[in-house]
């Protein structure tokens, strides 16, 4: 996400490493699992577990919990902008508009 500066991204990635993991390795494992039968619903569950762990804690207020929705919406928007829209544009050029 371009709104997060490189130093912050590096810090986040380092937190993952410190937590006895590596984000890229984790994602590689997920990619491999997708090629061998992991379902989209399983990915949804993983995302849910991450959000629930961070924003479902009992001490958090309603507004703090709603930040999870903002994060998910922002991630969705970024994915649309960077992956879905360029694909649609390419296909539109390839096959023409549907109008």
C-alpha positions as CSV (number, residue, x, y, z in Angstrom):
1,X,0.0,0.0,0.0
2,X,1.6,3.2,-1.1
3,X,0.3,5.2,1.9
4,X,2.6,3.2,4.2
5,X,6.2,4.4,3.9
6,X,9.0,1.9,3.4
7,X,10.4,2.2,6.9
8,X,7.0,1.4,8.4
9,X,6.6,-1.6,6.0
10,X,10.0,-2.8,6.9
11,X,9.2,-2.4,10.6
12,X,6.0,-4.4,10.1
13,X,7.8,-7.1,8.2
14,X,10.4,-7.3,11.0
15,X,7.6,-7.8,13.6
16,X,6.5,-10.8,11.6
17,X,10.1,-12.1,11.7
18,X,10.5,-11.5,15.4
19,X,7.2,-13.4,15.9
20,X,9.1,-16.5,14.6
21,X,7.7,-16.2,11.1
22,X,8.4,-14.5,7.8
23,X,5.5,-12.9,5.9
24,X,6.9,-13.9,2.6
25,X,7.4,-17.5,3.7
26,X,3.9,-17.5,5.1
27,X,2.5,-16.2,1.8
28,X,4.5,-18.8,-0.1
29,X,3.0,-21.5,2.0
30,X,-0.5,-20.1,1.3
31,X,0.2,-19.9,-2.4
32,X,1.4,-23.5,-2.4
33,X,-1.7,-24.6,-0.4
34,X,-4.0,-22.8,-2.9
35,X,-2.4,-24.8,-5.7
36,X,-3.0,-28.0,-3.8
37,X,-6.6,-27.6,-2.6
38,X,-6.8,-24.7,-0.1
39,X,-10.1,-23.1,-0.7
40,X,-11.1,-19.4,-0.9
41,X,-13.2,-20.0,2.2
42,X,-10.0,-21.1,4.0
43,X,-8.3,-17.8,3.1
44,X,-11.4,-16.0,4.4
45,X,-11.0,-17.9,7.7
46,X,-7.3,-16.9,7.9
47,X,-8.2,-13.2,7.3
48,X,-11.0,-13.5,9.9
49,X,-8.6,-15.0,12.5
50,X,-6.1,-12.1,12.0
51,X,-8.8,-9.4,12.3
52,X,-10.5,-11.2,15.3
53,X,-7.2,-11.6,17.1
54,X,-6.3,-7.9,16.7
55,X,-9.7,-6.2,16.9
56,X,-11.9,-8.7,18.8
57,X,-10.3,-8.3,22.2
58,X,-12.7,-7.8,25.1
59,X,-11.2,-4.5,26.2
60,X,-11.8,-2.8,22.9
61,X,-14.7,-0.4,22.4
62,X,-17.2,-0.6,19.6
63,X,-15.4,2.1,17.6
64,X,-12.1,0.4,18.0
65,X,-13.6,-2.8,16.8
66,X,-15.2,-1.0,13.8
67,X,-11.6,-0.1,12.8
68,X,-11.4,-3.7,11.5
69,X,-14.2,-2.9,9.0
70,X,-12.3,0.2,7.9
71,X,-9.1,-1.9,7.4
72,X,-10.9,-4.6,5.4
73,X,-12.6,-2.0,3.2
74,X,-9.3,-0.2,2.6
75,X,-7.6,-3.5,1.7
76,X,-10.5,-4.3,-0.7
77,X,-10.2,-0.9,-2.4
78,X,-6.4,-1.3,-2.8
79,X,-6.9,-4.7,-4.3
80,X,-9.6,-3.4,-6.7
81,X,-7.3,-0.5,-7.8
82,X,-4.1,-2.5,-8.2
83,X,-5.4,-5.9,-9.5
84,X,-9.0,-5.9,-10.6
85,X,-9.4,-2.7,-12.5
86,X,-6.1,-3.1,-14.5
87,X,-7.3,-6.6,-15.5
88,X,-10.8,-5.3,-16.5
89,X,-9.1,-2.5,-18.5
90,X,-6.9,-5.1,-20.3
91,X,-9.9,-7.3,-21.1
92,X,-11.9,-4.2,-22.3
93,X,-9.2,-3.3,-24.7
94,X,-8.9,-7.0,-25.8
95,X,-12.7,-7.7,-26.3
96,X,-14.3,-4.2,-26.4
97,X,-16.7,-2.5,-24.1
98,X,-20.0,-4.2,-23.4
99,X,-22.1,-1.0,-24.0
